[in-house]
Amino acid sequence: MTWSEMRPLLEQACWDTLYMVGWSTLIAVVGGLPLGVLLVLTDRGGLLRNVLANKVIGQIVNVARSMPFIILMVALMGFTRTITGTTIGREAAIVPLAVGAIPFFARLVETAVREVDHGLVEAVQAMGGNTWTVVRRVLVPESLPSLISSATTTVVALIGYSAMAGTVGAGGLGDIAIRYGYQRFETGLMWITVAILAVVISVIQLAGDLAARGLHRRGGGSGGAPGLRLLKARSRATAPTAPVEATEEAAAADVGKAA
């Protein structure tokens, strides 16, 4: 097969792969972020402590994560047909891709949120902040660099899933590699497909790493609670020498100015 024959196939396959991965990533973030935060909030010591709910949600996430993607695609064929009207094509592939990515991303979110300094959470609660305020002002902003890294990892995993989805008619680079590279013995086309996937993954990983590092350099990505750092730092610096009441009043004033 000549390059002029391969080029339109590869262009369409690249677009199909990016389309599937893009939409499934968006759905995974929208579904996985609140699910991961909820796992932290309902755990022991969480703001919404509920051991039963945490166990149930955690078990569902574990079962969904442990299922091989090829089996998940087959198991969801009926659901996919109900949603999209078909089980073949890139739109149909988005359904199992998203369902498989949501629990994967949720566990990464849980890990990232658990790394947030609990002192900041206590500071917001001391100032009268409710659970939603803690999530919006502390947990998500403070864990943003780790969340960016988690999203990058999810995208890379979804690219691999999308290539696997190509084996059952989803389209994309995986479909090209199987249909032409393997079944028709077009070895050159298959290796070009592998090279394209490697380049795409490398670019996405590099972009995610740069974004996460940029947020770390700017102070951990805390855009919503700058005064909380002042509160904690002032408390630590003045605790041995200043009365607690004076420390809290001065820190509260700093928080008001930062806001």
C-alpha positions as CSV (number, residue, x, y, z in Angstrom):
1,M,0.0,0.0,0.0
2,T,1.4,3.4,-1.0
3,W,1.5,6.5,1.1
4,S,-1.2,8.2,-1.0
5,E,-3.5,5.3,-0.1
6,M,-2.5,5.2,3.6
7,R,-2.7,8.9,4.2
8,P,-6.6,9.3,4.1
9,L,-7.0,6.2,6.2
10,L,-4.6,7.4,8.8
11,E,-6.1,11.0,8.9
12,Q,-9.6,9.6,9.4
13,A,-8.4,7.1,12.0
14,C,-6.6,9.9,14.0
15,W,-9.7,12.1,14.0
16,D,-11.9,9.1,15.1
17,T,-9.4,8.3,17.9
18,L,-9.2,11.9,19.2
19,Y,-13.0,12.2,18.9
20,M,-13.6,9.1,21.0
21,V,-10.9,9.9,23.6
22,G,-12.0,13.5,23.9
23,W,-15.6,12.9,24.6
24,S,-15.0,9.9,26.9
25,T,-12.4,12.0,28.9
26,L,-14.9,14.8,29.3
27,I,-17.5,12.4,30.6
28,A,-15.0,10.6,32.8
29,V,-13.9,13.9,34.4
30,V,-17.5,15.0,35.0
31,G,-18.5,11.7,36.5
32,G,-15.3,10.7,38.2
33,L,-14.4,13.9,40.0
34,P,-17.5,14.1,42.2
35,L,-17.4,10.3,42.7
36,G,-13.7,10.5,43.9
37,V,-14.5,13.5,46.2
38,L,-17.5,11.6,47.6
39,L,-15.3,8.6,48.4
40,V,-13.1,10.9,50.6
41,L,-16.0,12.8,52.2
42,T,-17.8,9.6,53.2
43,D,-14.8,7.8,54.5
44,R,-13.8,7.5,58.2
45,G,-12.9,11.0,59.4
46,G,-14.6,12.6,56.4
47,L,-17.0,15.5,56.5
48,L,-19.9,13.3,55.4
49,R,-18.8,10.2,57.3
50,N,-21.0,7.3,56.1
51,V,-19.2,3.9,56.3
52,L,-22.0,2.0,54.5
53,A,-22.2,4.5,51.6
54,N,-18.4,4.5,51.3
55,K,-18.2,0.7,51.2
56,V,-20.9,0.4,48.6
57,I,-19.5,3.1,46.3
58,G,-16.0,1.8,46.8
59,Q,-17.0,-1.7,45.9
60,I,-18.8,-0.6,42.7
61,V,-15.7,1.4,41.7
62,N,-13.5,-1.6,42.4
63,V,-15.7,-4.0,40.3
64,A,-15.8,-1.6,37.4
65,R,-12.1,-1.0,37.5
66,S,-11.2,-4.7,37.7
67,M,-13.3,-5.7,34.6
68,P,-11.2,-6.1,31.4
69,F,-12.2,-3.5,28.9
70,I,-12.9,-6.0,26.1
71,I,-15.4,-7.8,28.4
72,L,-16.9,-4.5,29.5
73,M,-17.6,-3.5,25.9
74,V,-19.4,-6.8,25.3
75,A,-21.3,-6.5,28.5
76,L,-22.5,-3.0,27.7
77,M,-23.6,-3.7,24.2
78,G,-27.3,-3.6,25.1
79,F,-26.8,-0.3,27.1
80,T,-24.8,1.1,24.2
81,R,-27.5,0.3,21.7
82,T,-30.1,2.0,23.9
83,I,-28.0,5.1,24.2
84,T,-26.7,5.5,20.7
85,G,-28.9,3.2,18.6
86,T,-25.9,1.1,17.5
87,T,-23.0,-0.9,18.8
88,I,-20.6,-0.1,15.9
89,G,-18.7,3.2,15.3
90,R,-17.0,5.9,17.2
91,E,-20.2,7.2,18.9
92,A,-21.0,3.7,20.2
93,A,-17.4,3.3,21.5
94,I,-17.7,6.4,23.7
95,V,-20.2,4.7,26.0
96,P,-18.0,1.8,27.2
97,L,-14.9,4.1,27.1
98,A,-16.6,6.5,29.5
99,V,-18.0,3.8,31.7
100,G,-14.6,2.2,32.0
101,A,-12.8,5.5,32.6
102,I,-15.1,7.0,35.3
103,P,-14.1,4.6,38.1
104,F,-10.5,4.7,37.0
105,F,-10.4,8.5,37.3
106,A,-12.5,8.4,40.5
107,R,-9.8,6.4,42.3
108,L,-7.1,8.8,41.1
109,V,-9.2,11.7,42.3
110,E,-9.6,10.1,45.7
111,T,-5.8,9.7,46.0
112,A,-5.2,13.3,45.0
113,V,-7.8,14.7,47.4
114,R,-6.5,12.7,50.3
115,E,-3.1,14.5,49.9
116,V,-4.6,17.9,50.8
117,D,-3.4,19.2,54.1
118,H,-6.2,18.6,56.7
119,G,-5.2,21.8,58.5
120,L,-6.7,23.8,55.7
121,V,-10.0,21.9,55.9
122,E,-10.1,22.6,59.7
123,A,-9.4,26.3,59.1
124,V,-12.3,26.7,56.7
125,Q,-14.6,24.8,59.2
126,A,-13.4,27.1,62.0
127,M,-14.5,30.1,59.9
128,G,-17.9,28.6,59.4
129,G,-17.5,27.0,56.0
130,N,-19.8,24.1,55.1
131,T,-19.0,21.0,53.2
132,W,-19.5,22.5,49.8
133,T,-17.3,25.4,50.7
134,V,-14.5,23.0,51.8
135,V,-14.8,21.1,48.5
136,R,-14.9,24.2,46.4
137,R,-12.4,26.3,48.2
138,V,-9.9,23.8,49.5
139,L,-10.1,20.2,48.3
140,V,-10.3,20.8,44.6
141,P,-8.0,23.9,44.3
142,E,-5.3,22.4,46.5
143,S,-5.3,19.0,44.7
144,L,-5.5,20.6,41.2
145,P,-1.9,19.7,40.1
146,S,-2.5,16.1,41.1
147,L,-5.9,16.2,39.4
148,I,-4.2,17.4,36.2
149,S,-1.8,14.5,36.4
150,S,-4.6,12.1,37.0
151,A,-6.5,13.4,34.0
152,T,-3.4,12.9,31.9
153,T,-3.1,9.3,33.1
154,T,-6.7,8.8,32.2
155,V,-6.3,10.1,28.7
156,V,-3.3,7.9,28.1
157,A,-5.3,4.9,29.3
158,L,-8.3,5.8,27.1
159,I,-6.1,5.9,24.0
160,G,-5.1,2.3,24.7
161,Y,-8.8,1.5,25.3
162,S,-9.8,3.1,22.1
163,A,-7.2,1.0,20.2
164,M,-8.8,-2.1,21.8
165,A,-12.3,-0.8,20.8
166,G,-11.1,-0.8,17.2
167,T,-11.1,-4.6,17.2
168,V,-14.9,-4.6,17.4
169,G,-15.6,-2.0,14.8
170,A,-15.2,1.2,16.7
171,G,-12.9,2.8,14.2
172,G,-9.8,4.7,15.0
173,L,-6.1,3.8,14.9
174,G,-6.8,0.4,16.5
175,D,-9.2,-0.5,13.7
176,I,-6.6,0.4,11.1
177,A,-3.9,-1.6,12.8
178,I,-6.1,-4.7,13.0
179,R,-8.0,-4.5,9.7
180,Y,-5.1,-3.5,7.5
181,G,-1.9,-4.2,9.5
182,Y,-2.9,-7.7,10.8
183,Q,-5.7,-9.1,8.6
184,R,-4.2,-7.8,5.3
185,F,-0.6,-8.1,6.3
186,E,0.2,-4.4,5.7
187,T,3.0,-4.4,8.2
188,G,4.2,-0.9,7.3
189,L,0.8,0.6,8.0
190,M,0.7,-1.2,11.3
191,W,4.0,0.2,12.4
192,I,3.0,3.7,11.3
193,T,-0.1,3.4,13.4
194,V,2.0,2.4,16.4
195,A,4.4,5.3,15.8
196,I,1.4,7.8,15.7
197,L,0.0,6.4,18.9
198,A,3.4,6.7,20.6
199,V,3.7,10.4,19.4
200,V,0.2,11.3,20.5
201,I,0.7,9.7,24.0
202,S,4.1,11.4,24.4
203,V,2.6,14.8,23.5
204,I,-0.3,14.4,25.9
205,Q,1.9,13.3,28.7
206,L,4.3,16.2,28.2
207,A,1.5,18.7,28.1
208,G,-0.1,17.2,31.3
209,D,3.3,17.2,33.1
210,L,4.0,20.8,32.1
211,A,0.5,21.9,33.3
212,A,0.9,20.2,36.7
213,R,4.4,21.6,37.2
214,G,3.2,25.1,36.3
215,L,0.5,24.8,39.0
216,H,3.0,23.6,41.6
217,R,5.3,26.5,40.9
218,R,2.4,28.9,41.4
219,G,1.8,27.5,44.9
220,G,0.0,24.2,44.5
221,G,-2.8,25.5,42.4
222,S,-4.7,27.2,45.3
223,G,-6.8,29.8,43.5
224,G,-9.7,29.6,45.9
225,A,-8.2,29.7,49.4
226,P,-5.2,32.0,49.5
227,G,-6.0,33.2,53.0
228,L,-6.1,29.7,54.4
229,R,-2.3,29.5,53.9
230,L,-1.9,32.8,55.7
231,L,-4.1,31.5,58.5
232,K,-2.1,28.3,58.9
233,A,1.3,29.9,58.6
234,R,0.4,32.7,61.1
235,S,-0.9,30.1,63.6
236,R,2.3,28.1,63.4
237,A,4.6,31.1,63.6
238,T,2.9,32.9,66.5
239,A,1.7,30.0,68.6
240,P,4.6,30.0,71.1
241,T,4.6,33.7,71.7
242,A,1.2,35.2,71.0
243,P,-2.2,34.5,72.6
244,V,-4.5,32.2,70.6
245,E,-7.2,34.8,70.4
246,A,-4.9,37.5,68.9
247,T,-3.5,35.0,66.4
248,E,-6.9,34.0,65.2
249,E,-8.1,37.6,64.9
250,A,-5.0,38.7,62.9
251,A,-5.2,35.6,60.6
252,A,-8.9,36.3,60.1
253,A,-8.1,39.8,59.0
254,D,-5.5,38.5,56.5
255,V,-8.1,36.1,55.1
256,G,-10.6,39.0,54.7
257,K,-8.0,41.0,52.9
258,A,-7.0,38.1,50.6
259,A,-10.7,37.5,49.8
